[in-house]
Amino acid sequence: MELLLHQKPQRPTLAILTYADETRIFRGNKENFVDLIRVGEERGVTVYVVTTAEFKLTGQTLVGYTYNFQTRSWKKGPQPLPNVVYNRIPYRKFELLPEVQQIIQTCIRHGQISFFNPSFFNKWTLFEWLNKSKDTQTFIPTTQKLTSGDDLEQLLQKHSNLYLKPVKGKAGKGIMKVSRLADKQSKSRKYQLSIQEKTKSHISRYTNVPQLWSQIRQMVGSKDYIMQQGISLSNYKQRPFDLRVLVQKNSKGLWTVAGVGARLAGKSSITTHVPRGGSIDDPSKLLEAGFGSLTSKKILSRTKQTALIVAKQIEKASGTALGEMSLDLGVDTTGQIWFFEANSKPMKFDEPHIRKRSLDNLIRYCIHLSKLSPRKEGRSAVRAKKKAANLTDH
């Protein structure tokens, strides 16, 4: 594909990359895109949506979608070539298509475009990346690939509760919990399997691991799964909760915490995900109930520090440019912090203060990137990080 080296437009220009749709105008969270366009206008940044079907860098413009706030409608038309491309392709199956991969690689190699968050994360790869650093190893529960009944049985001997998670899962879909029951609970049924079904979980019990493994294999099918040590999470009114942390790069290209939310598990749910029956709550309230005011503040502070350490290691190990991610962190009953998951395409946070900050950060980061040529970006980020080495991110 022949590329024209385009001149940078007067205003910083951000293209939100998504996937075309035969029945709708395009895929993705349109409300999210509208919010970004609005904040972009307020900050002097041109923001538009472009689909992979119409993404071509061979002319002076490309076809994109802007939003008319008066008529509340989308308008299709020529747009200036972007300084920055923000990847919001909503599903792995779209992102992995050869023609979409070609577009992503073209953006990454392009001399005058900054492109960040090139792909979804793989759960197994995330744990491999975090195991590479002593700074992040301590936050990781024991995690292995789910390959055989023997491996499952060995890990069950070490940990009485395990979570089985699809490597390419999303929003808690496909998660299962395996428990080794105490002798008092059951004389004949030694193992329990909880399968998440929408907002409730289906429970079954087994006398031995081969029976249990047979059922798990049937549920897993051809999908890749990991098995992970179950953590005794802090709970509120007998319902476990975890913390969702949004980390983003700021106007200087440095990682910062945009906000911390809490997700409280549903009464009959094995996960805290909202689509699976979980609910949004205030992290300070939940932590104070279990740890008291002073300790809960310290835990929240450590949570933010942990999120920044983890984000930096994920970006370093991935070898790609990242601008944001959400992290699922758990606090156990002793106050220790654990890493469970990271998402390179965060869903929008419903907490208004986090939502506002997230949009501001994205636009400010876009302005920062538009001032740099992508080739200078790496060196500039290193210099900025050295300057900020003794500063605390807020």
C-alpha positions in Angstrom: 0.0 0.0 0.0 1.5 3.3 -1.1 1.4 5.9 1.7 1.4 9.7 1.2 3.3 11.6 3.8 0.6 14.0 4.8 1.2 17.4 6.4 -0.1 17.7 9.9 -3.4 19.6 10.1 -3.6 22.8 12.1 -5.7 21.1 14.9 -4.7 17.8 16.5 -6.8 15.1 14.8 -8.0 11.9 16.4 -9.5 9.1 14.4 -11.5 6.5 16.4 -11.0 3.2 14.5 -13.9 0.8 14.6 -15.6 -1.9 12.5 -18.2 -1.4 9.7 -21.6 -3.0 10.1 -24.1 -4.1 7.5 -27.2 -3.2 9.6 -25.9 -0.3 11.8 -23.8 2.7 10.8 -20.8 1.1 12.6 -19.9 -1.1 15.5 -18.8 0.1 19.0 -20.2 2.2 21.8 -21.6 5.2 20.0 -22.3 7.1 23.2 -18.6 6.8 24.0 -17.6 8.1 20.6 -20.0 11.1 20.9 -18.6 12.0 24.3 -15.0 11.9 22.9 -16.1 14.1 19.9 -17.7 16.6 22.4 -14.6 16.8 24.6 -12.4 17.1 21.6 -14.4 20.1 20.4 -14.0 21.7 23.8 -10.2 21.2 23.7 -9.6 22.1 20.1 -9.2 18.6 18.8 -10.9 17.2 15.7 -12.3 13.8 16.5 -14.2 11.5 14.1 -15.0 7.8 13.7 -13.6 5.8 10.9 -14.3 2.1 10.0 -11.8 -0.4 8.9 -13.7 -0.7 5.6 -13.0 3.0 4.8 -9.6 3.5 6.4 -7.2 4.5 3.6 -4.2 6.6 3.8 -3.5 7.0 0.1 -5.2 10.3 -0.4 -5.2 13.7 1.3 -8.4 12.9 3.3 -10.3 9.8 4.4 -14.0 9.1 4.8 -15.2 9.4 8.4 -18.2 10.1 10.6 -18.7 13.3 12.7 -21.6 14.0 15.0 -24.0 16.9 14.8 -25.1 17.7 18.3 -28.0 19.9 17.1 -29.7 17.2 15.0 -28.3 14.4 17.1 -27.2 12.5 14.0 -24.0 11.2 12.4 -22.7 12.7 9.2 -20.4 10.9 6.8 -17.8 12.9 4.8 -14.1 13.6 4.1 -11.9 14.2 7.1 -8.3 15.3 7.6 -5.8 12.5 7.9 -5.2 11.8 11.6 -2.3 12.5 13.9 -3.5 9.8 16.3 -5.6 6.6 15.8 -7.4 5.2 18.8 -8.2 1.5 18.4 -11.8 0.7 19.5 -12.5 -2.3 17.3 -15.0 -4.0 19.6 -14.4 -7.7 19.2 -11.4 -10.0 18.8 -12.9 -11.8 15.8 -13.0 -8.5 13.9 -9.5 -7.4 15.0 -8.0 -10.7 13.9 -9.3 -10.5 10.3 -6.3 -10.3 7.9 -7.6 -7.0 6.3 -7.9 -5.4 9.8 -4.5 -6.7 10.8 -3.1 -5.1 7.7 -4.6 -1.7 8.7 -3.3 -2.0 12.2 0.3 -2.8 11.0 0.1 0.0 8.5 -0.7 2.5 11.3 2.0 1.1 13.6 4.6 1.5 10.8 3.4 4.8 9.5 5.9 7.6 10.1 3.4 10.3 11.0 0.6 8.6 12.9 0.6 7.6 16.5 -1.4 4.4 17.1 -2.1 3.0 20.5 -3.6 -0.1 22.1 -3.2 -2.3 19.0 -4.9 -5.4 20.3 -7.0 -7.1 23.0 -5.0 -8.8 25.8 -4.7 -12.5 26.2 -5.1 -13.6 29.8 -2.3 -16.2 29.7 0.1 -13.8 28.0 -0.7 -11.1 30.6 0.4 -13.5 33.4 3.6 -14.4 31.5 4.4 -10.7 31.1 3.8 -9.9 34.8 5.9 -12.9 35.9 8.9 -11.4 34.1 9.3 -8.7 36.7 9.9 -9.0 40.4 7.9 -5.8 40.9 4.7 -7.5 39.6 5.2 -11.2 40.5 4.0 -10.7 44.1 0.5 -9.5 42.8 -0.2 -12.6 40.8 -2.3 -15.6 42.1 -0.9 -19.0 41.1 -2.0 -19.3 37.4 -1.5 -22.2 35.0 -2.9 -23.4 31.7 -5.9 -25.7 32.0 -4.6 -28.8 30.1 -5.5 -32.0 31.9 -7.4 -33.5 34.9 -4.0 -34.4 36.5 -2.9 -30.8 36.4 -6.3 -29.7 37.8 -6.0 -32.2 40.6 -2.5 -31.2 41.6 -3.5 -27.5 41.8 -6.6 -28.4 43.8 -4.3 -30.1 46.4 -2.6 -26.8 46.9 -5.6 -24.5 46.7 -9.1 -25.5 47.8 -10.7 -23.0 45.3 -9.8 -22.4 41.7 -11.2 -20.2 39.0 -11.3 -21.4 35.4 -11.2 -18.5 32.9 -11.3 -18.4 29.1 -8.0 -17.0 27.8 -10.0 -14.7 25.4 -13.0 -14.1 27.7 -14.8 -10.8 28.2 -17.1 -9.5 31.0 -17.0 -12.7 33.1 -18.4 -14.9 30.3 -17.4 -18.6 30.6 -15.9 -18.4 34.1 -16.2 -21.4 36.3 -15.2 -22.1 39.9 -13.9 -25.4 41.3 -13.9 -26.2 45.0 -12.4 -29.0 47.0 -15.0 -29.7 49.7 -14.1 -30.4 53.3 -14.8 -33.9 54.5 -17.5 -32.6 56.8 -19.4 -31.0 53.9 -19.7 -34.1 52.0 -18.6 -37.7 52.5 -19.1 -38.9 49.0 -19.1 -35.7 46.9 -15.6 -34.2 47.2 -15.6 -31.6 44.4 -18.0 -28.8 43.5 -18.3 -27.0 40.1 -20.0 -23.7 39.9 -20.8 -22.5 36.4 -21.8 -18.8 35.8 -25.1 -18.5 33.9 -26.1 -14.9 33.3 -26.7 -13.6 36.9 -26.8 -16.9 38.7 -24.5 -19.9 39.0 -25.3 -23.6 38.4 -23.7 -25.9 41.1 -22.9 -29.6 40.7 -20.9 -32.0 42.8 -18.6 -34.9 41.9 -17.0 -37.8 43.8 -13.6 -37.7 42.0 -11.6 -35.6 39.6 -12.1 -37.7 36.5 -15.9 -37.1 36.8 -15.3 -33.4 37.4 -12.8 -33.2 34.5 -15.2 -34.8 32.1 -17.8 -32.1 32.9 -15.3 -29.3 32.6 -14.0 -30.6 29.2 -17.5 -30.6 27.9 -18.0 -27.0 29.1 -14.6 -25.8 27.8 -14.8 -27.4 24.4 -12.1 -26.1 22.1 -11.5 -22.9 24.0 -8.2 -22.2 25.8 -8.6 -21.8 29.5 -6.4 -20.9 32.5 -6.9 -22.1 36.1 -6.2 -19.7 38.9 -5.8 -19.8 42.6 -9.0 -18.6 44.3 -8.4 -15.6 46.6 -10.5 -15.1 49.7 -11.7 -11.6 48.8 -12.8 -9.0 51.2 -16.6 -8.9 51.4 -19.4 -6.5 52.2 -22.5 -8.0 53.8 -21.2 -11.5 52.8 -20.8 -10.5 49.2 -17.2 -10.4 47.8 -16.0 -7.4 45.9 -13.0 -6.3 43.8 -11.7 -3.0 42.5 -11.7 -1.7 39.0 -8.9 0.7 38.3 -8.7 2.9 35.1 -5.2 3.8 34.2 -4.4 6.2 31.3 -1.6 8.3 30.0 -1.9 12.0 30.7 -0.9 15.2 28.9 2.8 14.3 29.4 2.5 10.8 28.2 2.8 9.3 31.7 0.7 6.7 33.3 -1.8 8.0 35.8 -4.8 6.7 37.7 -8.1 8.1 36.3 -10.1 6.5 39.1 -11.0 3.5 41.2 -14.4 1.9 41.2 -15.7 -1.2 43.1 -17.8 -4.1 41.8 -19.8 -6.1 44.3 -20.7 -9.7 43.4 -24.3 -10.7 43.0 -25.9 -12.9 45.7 -25.8 -16.0 43.5 -22.8 -15.1 41.3 -19.2 -16.3 41.3 -17.9 -13.1 39.7 -18.3 -9.4 40.3 -19.0 -8.5 36.7 -22.1 -6.3 36.3 -23.4 -8.3 33.3 -23.2 -11.4 35.6 -25.3 -9.9 38.4 -22.6 -7.7 40.1 -23.2 -4.1 41.1 -21.3 -0.8 41.2 -20.4 0.5 44.6 -18.1 2.9 46.4 -14.6 1.4 47.1 -14.1 3.5 50.2 -17.4 2.4 51.8 -16.7 -1.3 51.1 -13.1 -1.2 52.3 -14.0 0.8 55.5 -16.6 -1.8 56.5 -13.9 -4.4 56.6 -10.7 -2.5 57.5 -11.7 0.8 59.1 -11.1 4.3 57.9 -7.3 4.6 58.2 -6.4 1.2 56.8 -8.9 1.5 54.0 -7.2 4.8 52.8 -3.8 3.0 52.9 -5.2 0.1 50.9 -6.7 2.5 48.3 -3.3 4.3 48.0 -1.5 0.9 47.5 -4.1 -0.1 45.0 -3.3 2.9 42.8 0.4 2.3 43.1 0.0 -1.3 42.2 -2.1 -0.4 39.2 0.6 1.9 37.9 3.4 -0.7 38.4 1.3 -3.3 36.6 0.4 -1.0 33.7 4.0 0.0 33.1 5.1 -3.7 33.1 2.3 -4.7 30.7 3.3 -2.0 28.3 7.0 -2.8 28.6 6.5 -6.5 28.1 4.0 -6.1 25.3 6.5 -4.0 23.2 3.6 -1.9 21.9 2.3 1.6 22.6 -0.5 1.6 25.1 -2.5 4.6 26.2 -5.1 3.1 28.6 -6.2 -0.1 30.3 -8.6 -1.1 33.1 -7.3 -3.5 35.8 -9.3 -5.8 38.0 -7.6 -5.9 41.4 -8.7 -7.9 44.5 -8.1 -7.2 48.1 -8.0 -10.3 50.3 -9.2 -10.5 53.9 -5.6 -9.6 55.1 -5.5 -6.5 53.0 -3.1 -7.9 50.3 -3.7 -6.8 46.8 -4.0 -9.2 43.9 -4.1 -8.8 40.1 -6.8 -10.7 38.2 -7.2 -9.1 34.8 -6.4 -6.2 32.5 -8.5 -4.9 29.6 -6.9 -2.9 26.7 -10.3 -1.7 25.6 -12.0 -0.6 28.8 -15.7 -0.3 28.9 -16.8 3.2 30.0 -16.9 3.7 33.8 -20.3 4.7 35.0 -18.9 6.7 38.0 -19.3 10.3 36.7 -16.0 11.6 38.1 -14.1 8.8 36.6 -15.9 9.1 33.3 -15.1 12.8 33.0 -11.5 12.3 33.8 -11.1 9.5 31.4 -12.4 11.6 28.5 -10.1 14.5 29.4 -7.1 12.2 29.7 -7.7 10.6 26.3 -8.0 14.0 24.6 -5.0 15.5 26.4 -3.0 12.4 25.6 -4.0 12.8 21.9 -2.7 16.4 22.0 0.5 15.2 23.5 1.0 12.6 20.8 0.1 15.0 18.0 3.1 17.2 19.1 5.5 14.3 18.7 6.5 12.3 15.7 5.9 8.7 16.6 9.6 7.9 16.2 10.5 10.5 18.8 7.7 9.4 21.0 9.7 6.5 22.7 12.7 8.7 23.5 10.5 11.5 24.8 8.6 9.2 27.1 11.8 7.9 28.6 13.1 11.4 29.3 9.7 12.4 30.8 9.7 9.3 33.0 13.2 10.1 34.3 12.1 13.6 35.3 9.0 12.2 37.0 10.9 9.3 38.8 10.6 11.0 42.2 7.0 12.3 41.7 3.9 10.4 42.8 1.1 10.0 40.3 -2.4 11.0 41.4 
